[in-house]
């Protein structure tokens, strides 16, 4: 019984070959929502890390590096301190509206006048 060892390599998502891109699309047809559970964090010897998923083609097994934005301690501290990049207009796209819902009423739909 002969054991054939497949070549192993790491490649970034942006630099995949056509064959690897086709295998990736077949394994993860819905994209991000499909491969998110398979993402694994790999630590490099220099202290940095990257996230990747495994994709296999007939002659090789690849770790495909996926760019993942993670929260860092400084971003969290700024957010907790209220300095999250808001430009002062109170509408940074991530804040919740205030509790005063009456400001959205135009006064035409007073339901207390039921006849």
Buried (B, 14 or more C-beta within 10 A) or exposed (E): EEEEEEEEEEBEBEEBEEEBBEBBEEBBEEEEEEBEEEEEEEEEEEEEEBBBBEBEBEEBEBBBBBEEEEEEEEEEEEEEEEEEEEEEEEEEEEEEEEEEEEEEEEEEEEEEEEE
